[in-house]
Amino acid sequence: MNPDLQKTVLILGANSDVAKQCIKQYTAKGFAVIAASRDTKSLDEFVQINNLESKVTVLYFDAVDFDSHQKFYDELTVKPDIVVYAAGFLVDNEKALRDFKGTRQMMMVNYMGAVSILNIIAIDENNKKLERIIGLSSLSGVRGRKSNFVYGSTKAAFTQYLAGLRQELASRNIKVNALVIGYIRTKINEGLQLNESLIMEPDYVAKHIVDAGNSFTIVPNFKWKIIYLILKVLPESLVAKLP
């Protein structure tokens, strides 16, 4: 492929299981990928094992080091056509209630870091190539529930930010998508007691990211679509009875 015609995807938080599957699928479709994460060693190993050295550039990116974000973006030798914000952090709700450090970290990774870097990317009108921004949100952010409302609140805020960003960028024909995701078989969910029939594989979720269309909200898996729709319309009195 002509390097001048090849599209570039920037994946922020690229060390997650879903993000790594995105790397595989984007490169298989001919994209160049900039994979950015704090754990560059793990990403380098992943790239080498999968023989993707010629297609993937690994960079250091810290979602919570807000002051570094402008420099990180300015130093990209190629500005992205597509941006995927996949960084995430989860602390058990009971722990989050009693230890604000975990709550603060979720706020910074899941919401504040996203807003910081995506604002920088969005306002760069010199990047005429930018065509899409995709954020990984969660079903936990659809309605406040007592089992996960602290984490859910960070994802709810992120979804609302993406909704407004979509409107902001519409005049430039830049699409914004929110992946509203349920349970995935990933590191972040290890040790949790989850309904096995509802667990999605990372490659399945990644396919919905790579093939994202025009809809703002993308909910992979028909079971989760049903759950999403129910949560949206369920009366508060019944939401309060959910775990």
N, C-alpha and C positions, 0 to 999 in steps of 0.2 A: 504493500500500500504506500502511496505517495505520502511522506511525512507531513507535507503541507495540507493534505486533505484529512489526515487521521485525527479523529476526535479524542479529546483527553477527559478523563474522569478523575476528579479529586475526591478521595474517600477519607473523611476525617473520623478518627477512631477506627482505623482499619484493622486493628488486631482482634476484633470480635469475630466470633464464628460466622455470623451472617456476612460481615464485611469481607472476610476471606473468600467466602463463596462468591460474593459479588466480584472480587478481583478475578477469579477464575472465569466467571461468565462474561464479564466485560471484555477481557482479553481474548476470549474465544470468539467474540463478535468483532474483533479487530480494533478495539479501543486501546489507547495507551492509558495507563493508570498511574496516578500519583497516590501512593498509599502512605497516609500520615498517622503517626501514633507515637506515644511515649516509648513503647516497647519496640524499638527498631530492630533489636536483635532477633526477637521472635518473628517479625515480619521478614527480615532478611533470610532466615532459615526457611520460612514458608515459600518465599519466592524461589530460592535455590532448589528446594525439593521438587517444586512443580515446574522447573525449567522456564521461569518467566522473567529472567534477568533482562532480556531485551525489550520487554513490554511493560515492566513495572519499575517505577522509581520510588524508593522508600525514603521518607523524610520524617524528622522529629517534629511532633506537634503535641503540645500540652493544652488541653481544652480549658484548664483553669488558670493558665498563665496568660491572663487577658492582655497584659502589656506587650506580649510577644506576638500577638496575632497580626498586627499590621505589618510587622517586619517579615513574618512568615509568608504572608500573601504577596508582599512586594517582591520578595526574592524568588517567587515561582518563575522559572524560566519560560514556562508555557502556562498561560492562563486557561482555566478549565472551560469545557463546554457543558459539563454536567458536574454537579457537586452533590455528594451524599454525606449527610451528617449522621454517623452511626455510633458516636461515642455515647456511652451509657454507664450509669452507676446505680446500684441497688443496695439498700440496707433494709433489713426486716423492720416492719412498722413499729413493733414494740421497742426495738432498739433505737429507732429514729426518734420516738417519743421521749426517750429518756437520755439520749446522748445527741446533742445538737450538732456535734461534729459530723456525724453521718448524714443528718438532714442537710447541713450546709454543703457537703460534698455532692449530694444528689442535686441540689439546686444549682450548683456551679457547673457540674458536668452536663446534666440533662437539659438545662435551660440557659443559664447565664453564658456558658461557654459557646453554646450554639448561637445565641443572639449576637455575641461579640464578633465571632468570625463571619457569620453569614451576613451581618450588616456591612462589614467591610467588602465582602464579595459582591453584595447586591448593589452597592452604590458606585462600583467601578464601571462607569458607562463607557470607558475606553475598551473594555472587553466585549467586543461585538459578538464574540462566539458564544457567550453564555446563553444556554437554552433551557436549562432545567436545574432546579434545586429540590432535593428529596430529603426529608427528615424522617427518622425512625421514631415514631411515637408509640403509644401503648393503649390497649383497651382499659388499662387502669386509670387513664385520664378522662374517660368518658363520663363517669359519675363517681362522686366521692363515696367510698365504702370503707367501713371501719377497719378492714383487714389490711388495707394498703393505701390509705388516703394521703399519707405524706409523700410517698413516691408518686402516686397518681397525680398529685397536685403539680409536680414538676412537669409531668408529661402533658397535663391539661394546658398549662401555660405555654409549653412548646407548640402544641397543636394550634392554639389561638394565635401565637406569633406567626406560624407558617400560613395561617389563613389570611392574616393581614398582609404578609409579605407577598402572597399570591396576587392580591389586589394591587399592591404597590407596583409590582413588576409586569402586570398585564399589558400595559401600554407598550412595553418593550418586547412583547411576545415571549416572555420567559415564563415557563410553567413551573409551578410549585406543587409538590405532592407531599401528603402526610401518610406514611405507612402506619396504620393503626393495628398493632400486632398483639396477638395473644401469646400463649405459652410456646416457647421454642426450646428445643433440646440444645442448650448452650451452657457455657461456664457460669453465666450469671444466675442460672436457675438450678445449679447443682445442689442437691440436698433438700430441695423443696418438695413437699408432697403435692404433686400435681396429677390431674386427671390424664391418664396416659392417652386416652382417645382424642384429647384435644391438643396434644403436643405436636408441633410442626417441626420439620427438619430445616436446618439452616439453608440448604440449597433450594428448598421450596420457597422460602421467604425471599431469598436473593433473586429468584427468577421474577418475582412480582416487582422488585425494585428495578432490575435491569429492563424489564418490559413495561415500566410505568407508562400509563397513557395520559389522557387529559383530565380525568377525574381528580379532584383534590384529595378526597379520602379514599385510600386503598386498603381494604381489609382482606388479607389472604385467607382462604379456606372458607367454604360455605357455612360450616358450623359457627365459625367466629363472626361471619356476617350476620347470622341470625342473632347471636348473643349481642352483637353491637347494636342492632336495631331494637332489640328488647330493652337494653340498657337505656337507649335514647328516650324511650317513651314510658318506661316504668314509673308509676307514681312514687313519690318520695317515701311514702309509708311502706311500700314494698321493698324499695332499695335499702331501707334501714334494717330489714330483716335478712339481707344477704350477708354472707360471711365477710 
